[in-house]
Amino acid sequence: MDAALCAFDADGFVTHWNREAERILGWSPGEAVGRQGFAGWAVRSSDADEVQGRLLAAMHASGRQVHEFALVRKDGGRVLVRTQSAAVRGPDGKPAGVYCAFSEVHAQIDLERSIALSEALFEDASWGVVIVDADLRPAVCNGHAARALGSGRTAVLGRPLGELIAQGVEELEGALAHVLSEGAPPAPMEVWVSVRGTDGKQDRRCWRSGFVRLASPLAEEPVPLGVGWLFQDVTEAKLTEAEGSQLRFRAHQLHRAARAASECEDPGEAATVHLDFALAGFADHAVIDLVASEEPLRLVRAAATPSGAPGPSLLVTRGALPVRYGEGHPALQCVERAGSVRAGAPGAADAAEWAAARQWPEGSRFALCAVLRSRGRTLGVVTFLRGASRARFERGDAMYAESVAALIAGAVDLAT
């Protein structure tokens, strides 16, 4: 056995002594079996009666008795052990002796700590803990992880991760397979995933994940039992970090645009400079339309980005021809409201027709119109356009577009 084991008959004589007991105390089975109690060899004489009494008392007690004793090694050293003793019954059911399993206290405490840690992780941990088997299926899961995966603790067990996670599952399974074959990575990794919700919605989350390879301690050679996967949801922190980085970049772009525009002799050119700096990381195309008449409301194209190859925005030189915007066009709504307007194609299949009907470059799917106002007058509208590869415009994007529009409006006012 892996545990040290000895046994006593009803008179206190040692009847059994295994190899683990020999390893801990140094006494061989031949030296131990046949001795009465531990007195004079395995315990100090002053402690012998107390130790003997506690061990033999287990013959008349129910269940196991747990004690801690200081035993004496063969080399004279002392070792503190924790014992579990219980009665051995004879054929007639009467106590015939006592068996005693013992181990060094520090080893026992290490074991208990390991068990306590495992139980705490799978009950009270504030982060997700999952044991994934060699087939990359959850074998054990704590409550936090089950909630993050959108299911119950038992419902996730044995299921492929692809049934629980919609996006990001390939990256996650690749990391788990790497840990099984190569071992744990040197640092935690961040994985963006979308969990398959029961209501059909997919919520995109960022999980900071750590992995450890689990191997059986009982095998002669390490046998992988699976992977311990611990993760924490850091979505809010990552979004805040990204938002802060975006704000710093946009402020830097506004500063660079102001400096570049200040060197332009032509105010119209200054307007296109502001437009070009605003496009970086923000939109794919942009157009500037100016108010030609208020009754009826007509807009003329003043500048636009190239519709083909990338390049700087160009001023329109073909004359003040009105843009054929139909009723309810987002640019007309923007001028009428004197406020920003966001719009988007109803579906990917309708994007081409939607953009063509609004006189916008091919591939446009999302639009954001910001009004150009200066000295209490509405001068026109600037429209930023995004393709299908980008996300739709949000409220924070509208605030940035309005800042750019204020700079463009100042340049347009000088030009007129």
C-alpha positions as CSV (number, residue, x, y, z in Angstrom):
1,M,0.0,0.0,0.0
2,D,1.0,3.6,-0.5
3,A,0.0,4.3,3.1
4,A,2.0,2.9,6.1
5,L,0.1,0.1,7.8
6,C,0.6,-1.9,11.0
7,A,-1.7,-4.1,13.0
8,F,-1.9,-5.3,16.6
9,D,-3.7,-8.3,18.1
10,A,-5.9,-8.0,21.2
11,D,-2.8,-8.2,23.5
12,G,-1.0,-5.3,21.7
13,F,1.5,-7.4,19.7
14,V,2.5,-6.2,16.2
15,T,1.1,-8.7,13.6
16,H,1.6,-6.7,10.4
17,W,4.1,-4.1,9.2
18,N,4.3,-3.0,5.6
19,R,7.0,-1.5,3.4
20,E,5.7,2.1,3.7
21,A,5.9,1.8,7.5
22,E,9.5,0.7,7.1
23,R,10.2,3.6,4.8
24,I,8.9,6.1,7.3
25,L,10.4,4.7,10.5
26,G,13.3,2.6,9.2
27,W,12.2,-0.6,11.0
28,S,11.9,-3.7,8.8
29,P,8.9,-6.1,9.1
30,G,11.2,-8.7,10.7
31,E,12.3,-6.2,13.3
32,A,8.7,-4.9,14.0
33,V,6.4,-8.0,13.9
34,G,6.2,-9.7,17.2
35,R,7.0,-6.8,19.4
36,Q,4.4,-5.7,22.0
37,G,3.4,-2.2,21.3
38,F,5.8,0.6,20.4
39,A,7.5,0.9,23.8
40,G,11.2,1.0,23.8
41,W,11.7,1.1,20.0
42,A,9.1,3.2,18.1
43,V,8.1,5.6,20.9
44,R,9.9,7.1,23.8
45,S,9.3,5.3,27.1
46,S,7.5,8.3,28.6
47,D,5.0,8.3,25.8
48,A,4.5,4.5,25.4
49,D,1.6,4.0,27.8
50,E,-0.4,6.9,26.3
51,V,0.2,5.8,22.7
52,Q,-0.6,2.1,23.5
53,G,-3.8,3.1,25.3
54,R,-5.0,5.3,22.5
55,L,-4.3,2.7,19.8
56,L,-5.9,-0.3,21.6
57,A,-8.9,1.9,22.6
58,A,-10.0,1.7,19.0
59,M,-11.0,-2.0,19.6
60,H,-13.9,-0.8,21.7
61,A,-14.9,2.3,19.8
62,S,-17.1,2.7,16.7
63,G,-15.6,3.9,13.5
64,R,-12.1,5.2,12.9
65,Q,-10.1,7.1,15.5
66,V,-7.7,9.8,14.4
67,H,-4.6,10.7,16.5
68,E,-1.3,12.3,16.1
69,F,1.8,10.8,17.7
70,A,5.5,11.5,17.7
71,L,7.2,8.2,16.8
72,V,10.9,7.3,16.9
73,R,12.8,6.3,13.8
74,K,15.4,3.5,13.8
75,D,18.2,6.1,13.5
76,G,16.9,7.9,16.6
77,G,15.1,10.8,14.9
78,R,11.5,11.6,15.6
79,V,8.7,12.0,13.1
80,L,5.2,13.3,13.7
81,V,2.5,11.0,12.2
82,R,-1.2,11.1,11.9
83,T,-2.9,7.8,12.5
84,Q,-6.3,6.3,11.7
85,S,-7.0,3.2,13.7
86,A,-10.0,0.9,13.8
87,A,-11.0,-2.4,15.3
88,V,-10.5,-5.7,13.6
89,R,-13.4,-8.2,14.3
90,G,-12.9,-11.9,14.7
91,P,-15.3,-14.6,13.3
92,D,-17.5,-14.2,16.4
93,G,-17.8,-10.5,15.9
94,K,-15.7,-9.6,18.9
95,P,-12.7,-7.3,18.8
96,A,-9.6,-9.3,17.7
97,G,-7.2,-6.5,17.3
98,V,-6.5,-3.1,15.8
99,Y,-5.2,-2.0,12.4
100,C,-3.5,1.4,12.1
101,A,-2.8,3.4,9.0
102,F,-0.4,6.3,9.4
103,S,1.5,8.9,7.4
104,E,3.8,11.8,8.1
105,V,1.8,14.8,9.2
106,H,3.2,17.1,6.6
107,A,2.4,14.7,3.8
108,Q,-1.1,14.3,5.1
109,I,-1.5,18.0,5.4
110,D,-0.3,18.5,1.9
111,L,-2.8,15.9,0.7
112,E,-5.6,17.5,2.7
113,R,-4.7,20.9,1.3
114,S,-4.8,19.6,-2.2
115,I,-8.2,18.0,-1.7
116,A,-9.5,21.2,0.0
117,L,-8.1,23.3,-2.8
118,S,-9.8,21.1,-5.4
119,E,-13.1,21.3,-3.5
120,A,-12.9,25.1,-3.1
121,L,-12.1,25.6,-6.8
122,F,-15.1,23.6,-7.8
123,E,-17.5,25.1,-5.3
124,D,-16.6,28.7,-4.3
125,A,-14.1,30.0,-6.9
126,S,-15.0,33.4,-8.4
127,W,-13.5,32.3,-11.8
128,G,-14.3,29.5,-14.1
129,V,-12.7,26.1,-13.5
130,V,-13.1,23.2,-16.0
131,I,-11.3,19.9,-16.3
132,V,-11.3,18.9,-20.0
133,D,-10.7,15.3,-20.8
134,A,-8.3,14.0,-23.6
135,D,-11.2,14.2,-26.1
136,L,-11.5,18.0,-25.3
137,R,-14.9,17.6,-23.6
138,P,-15.7,19.0,-20.1
139,A,-15.4,16.3,-17.4
140,V,-15.8,18.5,-14.3
141,C,-17.1,22.1,-14.2
142,N,-17.6,24.5,-11.4
143,G,-20.7,26.8,-11.1
144,H,-19.0,29.9,-12.3
145,A,-17.8,28.2,-15.5
146,A,-21.2,26.7,-16.1
147,R,-22.9,30.1,-15.9
148,A,-20.3,31.5,-18.3
149,L,-21.0,28.7,-20.7
150,G,-24.7,29.4,-20.4
151,S,-25.7,26.0,-19.0
152,G,-25.9,23.9,-15.8
153,R,-23.0,22.2,-14.2
154,T,-24.1,18.7,-15.3
155,A,-25.5,19.8,-18.7
156,V,-22.0,20.8,-20.0
157,L,-20.3,17.5,-19.1
158,G,-19.3,15.3,-22.0
159,R,-20.5,17.8,-24.7
160,P,-18.1,19.0,-27.4
161,L,-17.0,22.6,-26.9
162,G,-18.4,23.5,-30.3
163,E,-21.9,22.9,-28.9
164,L,-21.3,25.4,-26.2
165,I,-19.2,28.1,-27.9
166,A,-20.0,29.5,-31.3
167,Q,-17.0,31.7,-32.1
168,G,-13.5,31.2,-30.8
169,V,-13.9,27.5,-30.3
170,E,-11.1,26.6,-32.8
171,E,-8.6,28.8,-30.9
172,L,-9.7,27.4,-27.6
173,E,-9.5,23.7,-28.8
174,G,-6.1,24.4,-30.3
175,A,-4.8,25.7,-27.0
176,L,-6.1,22.7,-25.2
177,A,-4.6,20.3,-27.7
178,H,-1.3,22.1,-27.4
179,V,-1.4,21.7,-23.6
180,L,-2.1,18.0,-23.9
181,S,0.8,17.4,-26.2
182,E,3.4,20.1,-25.2
183,G,2.4,21.3,-21.7
184,A,1.1,24.6,-20.3
185,P,1.9,27.9,-22.1
186,P,4.2,30.2,-20.2
187,A,1.6,32.9,-19.7
188,P,-2.3,33.2,-19.7
189,M,-3.9,33.8,-23.0
190,E,-6.9,35.9,-23.9
191,V,-9.6,34.3,-26.1
192,W,-12.6,36.1,-27.5
193,V,-15.6,33.8,-27.6
194,S,-19.3,33.9,-28.4
195,V,-21.4,31.5,-26.2
196,R,-24.4,29.9,-27.6
197,G,-27.2,31.2,-25.4
198,T,-30.4,29.3,-24.8
199,D,-32.4,32.2,-26.3
200,G,-30.4,32.1,-29.5
201,K,-28.3,35.2,-28.7
202,Q,-24.6,35.1,-28.9
203,D,-22.8,37.3,-26.4
204,R,-19.2,38.0,-27.3
205,R,-16.9,37.8,-24.3
206,C,-13.1,37.9,-23.6
207,W,-11.8,35.1,-21.3
208,R,-8.3,35.3,-19.8
209,S,-7.4,31.6,-19.6
210,G,-4.7,29.6,-18.0
211,F,-4.0,25.9,-18.6
212,V,-2.3,23.1,-16.8
213,R,-1.8,19.5,-18.0
214,L,-3.1,16.8,-15.7
215,A,-1.2,13.6,-15.4
216,S,-1.9,10.5,-13.2
217,P,0.5,10.3,-10.2
218,L,-0.1,6.6,-10.0
219,A,1.3,5.6,-13.4
220,E,4.9,4.6,-14.0
221,E,5.0,7.0,-16.9
222,P,3.0,10.3,-17.1
223,V,-0.4,9.5,-18.5
224,P,-2.4,12.6,-19.5
225,L,-5.8,12.7,-17.8
226,G,-6.8,16.0,-19.4
227,V,-6.3,19.7,-19.0
228,G,-7.2,22.0,-16.1
229,W,-8.6,25.2,-17.6
230,L,-9.1,28.2,-15.5
231,F,-10.6,31.4,-16.9
232,Q,-11.8,34.8,-15.9
233,D,-14.1,37.1,-17.8
234,V,-12.2,40.3,-18.6
235,T,-14.5,41.7,-21.2
236,E,-15.3,44.9,-19.4
237,A,-11.7,45.7,-18.8
238,K,-10.7,44.9,-22.4
239,L,-13.5,47.1,-23.8
240,T,-12.5,49.9,-21.5
241,E,-8.9,49.5,-22.5
242,A,-9.9,49.5,-26.2
243,E,-12.1,52.5,-25.7
244,G,-9.3,54.5,-24.0
245,S,-6.9,53.5,-26.8
246,Q,-9.4,54.6,-29.4
247,L,-10.1,58.0,-27.7
248,R,-6.3,58.6,-27.5
249,F,-5.9,57.8,-31.2
250,R,-8.8,60.0,-32.3
251,A,-7.6,62.9,-30.2
252,H,-4.1,62.5,-31.8
253,Q,-5.7,62.4,-35.3
254,L,-7.7,65.6,-34.6
255,H,-4.5,67.3,-33.4
256,R,-2.5,66.2,-36.5
257,A,-5.4,67.3,-38.8
258,A,-5.5,70.7,-37.2
259,R,-1.8,71.2,-37.7
260,A,-1.9,70.0,-41.3
261,A,-5.0,72.1,-42.2
262,S,-3.4,75.2,-40.8
263,E,-0.7,75.0,-43.5
264,C,-3.3,74.9,-46.4
265,E,-3.8,78.2,-48.3
266,D,-7.1,77.0,-49.7
267,P,-9.9,76.5,-47.1
268,G,-11.5,73.8,-49.3
269,E,-8.2,71.9,-49.3
270,A,-8.2,72.3,-45.5
271,A,-11.6,70.7,-45.3
272,T,-10.4,67.6,-47.2
273,V,-7.4,67.4,-44.9
274,H,-9.7,67.1,-41.9
275,L,-11.7,64.5,-43.8
276,D,-8.7,62.3,-44.7
277,F,-7.3,62.3,-41.1
278,A,-10.7,61.4,-39.8
279,L,-11.0,58.3,-42.0
280,A,-8.0,56.5,-40.5
281,G,-9.5,53.5,-38.5
282,F,-12.9,55.1,-38.6
283,A,-14.6,54.7,-42.0
284,D,-13.9,53.5,-45.6
285,H,-15.4,56.5,-47.5
286,A,-16.7,60.0,-46.8
287,V,-18.5,62.7,-48.8
288,I,-19.1,66.4,-48.1
289,D,-22.4,67.9,-49.3
290,L,-23.2,71.6,-49.0
291,V,-26.6,73.3,-48.9
292,A,-27.4,74.9,-52.2
293,S,-30.9,76.0,-51.3
294,E,-33.1,75.7,-48.3
295,E,-36.5,75.9,-50.0
296,P,-36.6,73.3,-51.4
297,L,-33.7,71.7,-49.7
298,R,-31.0,70.8,-52.2
299,L,-27.5,69.6,-51.6
300,V,-24.5,69.7,-53.9
301,R,-21.4,67.5,-53.7
302,A,-18.3,69.4,-52.5
303,A,-15.7,66.7,-51.8
304,A,-15.5,62.9,-51.8
305,T,-13.0,60.1,-51.3
306,P,-12.1,58.1,-54.4
307,S,-14.5,55.3,-55.0
308,G,-11.9,53.0,-56.5
309,A,-8.2,52.9,-55.3
310,P,-7.5,54.5,-52.0
311,G,-6.3,58.1,-52.1
312,P,-6.8,61.6,-50.7
313,S,-10.2,63.2,-50.8
314,L,-10.9,65.3,-53.9
315,L,-12.8,68.5,-54.3
316,V,-15.6,68.3,-56.8
317,T,-15.0,70.5,-59.9
318,R,-18.0,69.6,-62.1
319,G,-20.1,72.5,-60.9
320,A,-22.9,73.0,-58.5
321,L,-25.2,70.2,-59.7
322,P,-27.6,69.0,-57.0
323,V,-27.1,65.5,-55.7
324,R,-30.1,63.3,-56.4
325,Y,-31.1,62.4,-52.9
326,G,-34.6,61.0,-52.5
327,E,-37.0,61.9,-49.8
328,G,-36.0,60.6,-46.4
329,H,-32.3,60.4,-47.3
330,P,-30.1,60.4,-44.2
331,A,-28.1,63.4,-45.3
332,L,-31.3,65.4,-45.8
333,Q,-32.6,64.3,-42.4
334,C,-29.3,65.4,-40.9
335,V,-29.6,68.9,-42.3
336,E,-33.3,69.2,-41.3
337,R,-32.6,68.1,-37.7
338,A,-29.3,69.8,-37.4
339,G,-28.1,66.7,-35.7
340,S,-26.3,63.4,-36.5
341,V,-28.1,60.5,-38.2
342,R,-27.0,56.9,-38.3
343,A,-28.3,54.4,-41.0
344,G,-27.5,50.9,-42.2
345,A,-28.5,48.4,-44.8
346,P,-31.2,46.1,-43.6
347,G,-29.2,43.0,-44.6
348,A,-26.0,42.0,-46.3
349,A,-27.8,40.9,-49.5
350,D,-29.5,44.3,-49.8
351,A,-26.3,46.4,-49.2
352,A,-25.5,47.0,-52.9
353,E,-29.0,48.2,-53.8
354,W,-29.2,50.2,-50.6
355,A,-25.9,52.1,-51.3
356,A,-26.8,52.7,-54.9
357,A,-30.2,54.1,-54.1
358,R,-28.6,56.7,-51.8
359,Q,-25.9,57.7,-54.2
360,W,-23.1,56.3,-52.1
361,P,-20.0,54.3,-53.2
362,E,-20.4,50.6,-53.9
363,G,-19.9,48.4,-50.8
364,S,-21.2,50.9,-48.3
365,R,-23.4,49.3,-45.6
366,F,-23.3,51.7,-42.7
367,A,-23.6,55.5,-42.7
368,L,-23.1,58.3,-40.3
369,C,-24.1,61.8,-41.2
370,A,-22.9,64.8,-39.2
371,V,-24.2,68.4,-39.8
372,L,-21.8,71.2,-40.8
373,R,-22.7,74.3,-38.8
374,S,-20.7,77.6,-38.4
375,R,-21.8,81.0,-37.0
376,G,-25.3,79.7,-36.4
377,R,-25.8,78.5,-40.0
378,T,-26.2,75.1,-41.4
379,L,-23.7,74.8,-44.3
380,G,-24.1,71.1,-45.2
381,V,-23.4,67.6,-44.1
382,V,-20.4,65.2,-44.0
383,T,-21.2,61.5,-44.4
384,F,-18.9,58.7,-43.2
385,L,-19.5,55.3,-44.8
386,R,-18.4,51.8,-43.7
387,G,-18.4,48.5,-45.6
388,A,-19.5,45.1,-44.4
389,S,-16.1,44.3,-42.9
390,R,-16.7,47.0,-40.2
391,A,-19.2,47.3,-37.4
392,R,-22.1,49.7,-37.5
393,F,-21.6,53.2,-36.1
394,E,-22.2,53.7,-32.4
395,R,-23.0,56.7,-30.3
396,G,-19.3,57.3,-29.5
397,D,-18.6,57.3,-33.3
398,A,-21.2,60.1,-33.7
399,M,-19.5,62.2,-31.1
400,Y,-16.2,61.9,-33.0
401,A,-17.9,62.7,-36.3
402,E,-19.4,65.8,-34.8
403,S,-15.9,67.0,-33.7
404,V,-14.6,66.4,-37.2
405,A,-17.6,68.1,-38.7
406,A,-17.0,71.2,-36.5
407,L,-13.5,71.6,-38.0
408,I,-14.7,71.0,-41.5
409,A,-17.5,73.5,-41.1
410,G,-15.0,76.2,-40.1
411,A,-12.9,75.5,-43.2
412,V,-16.1,75.5,-45.4
413,D,-17.2,78.7,-43.9
414,L,-14.0,80.4,-44.9
415,A,-14.2,79.0,-48.4
416,T,-17.7,80.4,-48.9
